[in-house]
């Protein structure tokens, strides 16, 4: 077993692959409940208007972990921190499996989010292993694994639920996550940071970093808007597909597989960012996200074509979000290796707050105005980001 120190720039390629797979497996835990809000709400007696809180509380837990756990990666040995977070995830997944009421399940969901921040310790860890010239490519490759986990989580959860019930999703995930934790404990190299401050000072520096680093602030807000629209879309579409198109959980799973195609944008965006294309690609991603909601209203009178346009929207929205995520992470990681854990925690926390808001708004909007109201809100959020983007100076990327 080898140690990785901050000055080390090279590591075996299998480490990058392992980190990509690990991120995918871990982050999937945040999204298993998203297409299952209908059956989970029915089984735990949660009102439809509050169904979005199943996803929202998971994301709130994730934000708390990003703010209070991820900064520790600049202080303590990273492998130990990852394994501690995974222990929380495993216990929370078991609790979700056993939950017999809404409150118990919502609390378990929050802790699933809290422990899943292990992914955001592993992503900057991968950046530490790369040279400056290859950092976008390495982060893009690892993020491809993470994004595949996000996108595959929904169809996998729907398919398992169709055959074994929704509780089996959380039981199987607990087992898989436990196996992964055991593997990482034996093969993940140590990375020992060189801390320049204690934990309380580290937390106190988060606001100062957000306030003084304009790149961090701007990239965080761009991604918050896109992820808000993303979360709204994937919270609402399973309900819309079931009620309007009369799809089963298996049909919803097949629809969700379409989003997997969006993961191809991550490594492409990383390579293009290495060539200095960050700013134009950012504007393109934000514009595509807004248009994704617009095209869902084409051919509304034809159910087959309407469903087809919804599939196209799922692909383009996921491409926009995944591509812009890599662009943002590459930009904030360039701010310095000594603050990488903290800026990553801030970046991810801000954009997951956006996701939590989008999930809550989606459930509420759908309950009171169906897909029409929800899609208008979904479009308005990236439009706001686009207006903010037009204020960016050329040197801000």
N, C-alpha and C positions, 0 to 999 in steps of 0.2 A: 504493500500500500504506500502511495506517495503523498507528499504534502505539496500544496500549491500555495505559494507566497505571492504577495502583491506584485513583486518584480518579475515573476515568472510569466512568460508570454506564450509558451507553447505547451501543449498537452496532447495526448493521443486523440485521434479523431473519434474513437469510440466513445470518448467522454462527451463530446458534443451530441452524438446520437443518443446516448443514455439520458442526457439532460433533456433532449427534445421529447423522448418517450415519457420520461418522468413528469415533465410539465403537462403533457397531454392527459395522462392518467389522473394526476392530482386535480387539475383545473376542471375536469369533467364533473367533479363532485358539486361544483357551483351551479351546474345547469341541468342535472338530471330531473329536478322538480319542475323545470320550466314548461315542458309540454304536458305535465301531469297535474297541472293546477286544478283541472276539472275533477278527476277521480279523487285526488287528495282532499280537495275541498268538500266533496260529497261525503267521503269517509270520515273526515274529522269535523264535519258540521261547520265549515267556514263559509260565510256568505260570499256570493260571487263577486260583489263589489270590493271585497277585501282579499280576493284570491291573489292579486298581484303582490301582496305582502309576503307570500311564501318566498318569492324570488327577492323581494326588497330586503327582507331581514337577512337572507344569506349574503347579499351584497353589503349590507351594513356591517355584518360580522367581518367580512373581507376588508372593508375600509378600516375598521378598528385594528385588525391585524397589520395592515399596511402602515398605519401610523405608529403602532406601539411595538410590533414584533420585527418587521422588516428592517427598521433602522439598526437593530441589534447586529445585523450582518456586517456593520462597520466596526463592531466591538468584539464579538465572540466568534469562535470557530464555527464556520458555516455548516458543516455536516451535522454537528450536534444540534444546531438550531433547526435545521430541516427535519431531523428525526423527532424532535420535541413537538414541532407543529403537526407532523403526521400522526403522532399519538393522539392529539386532540381530534383530528379528523376521524380517525377510526372509531373512537368512543362516540362521537356525535352521529356518525352514520348508524351505529348500532342503536342509538337512542331514537333516531328517526324511524328505523325499522319497527321498534317497539311502541311508538307513539300511538295512543288511542284517543287523543283529543287535539284540537287545534293549537292550544297553548303549548303543549308538550312538543308538538312537531315544529312550531315556529321557533322555540328556544333551541331545539336541536339544529334547525336550519342555520341559525345565527352562528353556532359553534362550528358547523361545517364550513361556513365562510371564513371564520377566524383562523382555523387551522390550514385552510387551503392556500394561505399566503406563502406556504413553502415554495410555490412556483416562483414567487417574486423574490425569493432568495436565490433560487437556481438560475434565473435569467441574467441578473447582473454578474453572477458567478461565472457564467459562460463568457460574458464580455471581458472579464478579467483574464481569460485564457487567450484572448485574441489580440493580434496586433492592431494598431490604429487603422491600417489600410484594409483589414479584413473584418473589422468589428461589425459593420452593417451586415455582411454576409453571414457571419456566425450567429449574430442575434436573430437575423431573419430565419436561419435554419432552425434554431431552437424555438422561435416563435411559431414556425410552421407546425411543430409538434403540439405546442400549446393551443394553437387555433384549431387544429384537427380535433383535439380533445374537446374544445368548446362546441364545435360543430357536430361531432359524432355523438356527443352526450345526449342530445335531444332525440335523434332517431333510435339510438340504442335503448334509451329509457322507454320510449314508446313501444318498441318491439317486445322488450322484456315484459312490460306491463300487459301487453296484449295476450301473452301466453301464461305468465306466472303471477300477475298482479303487481301493483306499484311498490309494495313493500320489498319484493325480491330485488328491486333495483338497488336499494340501499344496503341490503344484506350482501349481495354480490360485490358491491363496490367496497364495502368494509374489508372483505376478504382480499380483494385485489390490491387495495391500498396497503394492507398489512404485509402482503408478499413483497410489494415494491419497497416498503420501508426496510424490510430485512435485506433486500438486495443492495440498497443504497448504503446501509450500515457497513457492508463488507467491501464494496468496490468504489464508493465515491471518495475521491481524494480529499484530504483536508485542505482547507484554505484558512489560514490564520491571518486576520487583518492586523494592521498596526494602528491601534486606536489613538486618537489625539485628544479625546475628551471622555468624560464619564457619561452614563446613560441619561441622567437628568439634563446635562448640558447638550447632549445629542438631540433629545426631544425638543429642547428649547431652541435649537438651531433650525428646526424644520420651517417655522414661520419666516425666519430671516432669509432662508434659502428661497422660499416661494416669493417673498417680497422683492428680493434683490436680483434674482435670476429671471430675466424677462423671457428667455427661451423656455425655461421650465414652466413658467406661468402660462405662456401662450400655448405651448404644445399640450399641456394638461387640459386647458379649457377647450381646445379643438376636439381632443379625444373624448372629453366628458360629453360634449354635445352629440358626437357620433355614437357613442356607446349608449347614451340615453335613448336615441332613436332605435338603435339595435335591440335594446332590452324591451322597449315598448312593442316593437314588431314581433319578437319571438314570445312575448307573454300573451299577446292578443291573437296571433294567427292560429294557434291550436284551437282556441275557442271558436274563431270564425270558420275554420275548416270543418269543425264538427257540426256547427249549427247551420251554416249556409250551404256548404258543399256535402254535408252528411258523411264525412270521412270517419272511419274507425281509427283506433290508435295505430293500427298498422299503416293505414293510409297517411296519417299524420307523420309517421316515421319516414315513409318514402318521400314525403314533401321535405322533411327536415334534411334528408340526405342531399338535397339540392344545394343547401348552404355550404356543404363541404367543399364544393368547387371554389368558394371564396378564399380558401386557404392558400391557393396558388399565388395570390397577390403578395403574401408576406415575403418570401425569398426574392421575388422580382423587385419589390419596393426596396428591400435591403441593398441589393446590388446597384440599383439606380441611385439610391441615396449616396452610396460610396462614390458615385460619379458627379455628385453635386446637384442632383435634380430635386432636392427635398421640397423647395417652395412650390414649383409648378405642380408636382404630384399631390401636394397637400390640397391645393385648390381643386384639383380634379377629383380627389377622393370625397371632399365635402359636397361638391356639386352632384356627384353620382349618388351619394346617400340621399339627398333631397329628391332627386328624380326617381329614385326607387319607389317612393311612396306615390308619386304622381302616376306612374305607369300602371299601378294596380287598379286605376279607375278607367282604363281603356278596355273596351269590349265588355262592359259590365252587364250588358243584356245577353251575352252568350256565356253560359256557365263554363263550358270547356275552355274557351279562349281566356276567360277571366281567370280561371285557375292557372292557366299557362303563364299569364302575365304576373301572377302572384309568385310563381316559381322563379321567373326571371328576376323579379324584385328581390327575392331572397338571396339569389346569387350575387347580384350587383351590390346590394347593401352589405353583405358579408365581405365582399372584396374591398369595398371602400373602408370599412372599419378595420379589417386586418392589415391592409396596406398602410393606412395612416398610423396605426399602432406602431409598426416597425419604424416608420419615419420619425415618429415622436421619440421612441426609445433611443434610437441612434443619436438624435440631437441632444437629449438630456444626458446620455452616458458620456458624451464628449465634454461635459462640464468639469470632469476630473474624477480620477479613480478613487481618491480619498473620500469623496462624498457620494459615490455612485449608489450605495445602498439607500442613503437618505433621499436622494433625488428620485430614485426609482419608487420608493415608498410614497413620496408626495405625488408623483405623476400618476401612479396607479390609484391612489386613494381618491384624488380629485375626479378621475374619470369613472371610478366605480360609484362615487356619489351620484354622478350623472346617470349611471345605469340604474341605481336604486330609485332615483326619481322617475326615470322612464318606465320602470316596471310598475311602480305605484300609479302613475298617471295612466298607463295602458289599461290596467284593470278597472280603474274608475271610469275612464272614457268609454271603454267598451260596454260597461254596465249601463251607461246613460245615453250613449249615442252610437253604439255598434261600431262597425269598421270605419264608417265615414268619419265620425268624430275622432277616432283613434288615429286614423291615417293623416288627418289634417294636422293634429298635434305632432305626429311623427315627422311630417315634412317641415313644419315650422322650426323645429329644433336645429337641424343642420342649416337651414336658411339663416338663422341667427348666427351660427358659426361662420357662415360664408361672409356675412357682413363684417364680422370681426376680422376675418382673414384679409379683407380688402384694406385694413388699416396697417397691415404688416409692412415694415420696411424691407428692402431687398436684403439687407444684412442680418435680418432677424432669424433666418433659417438655421 
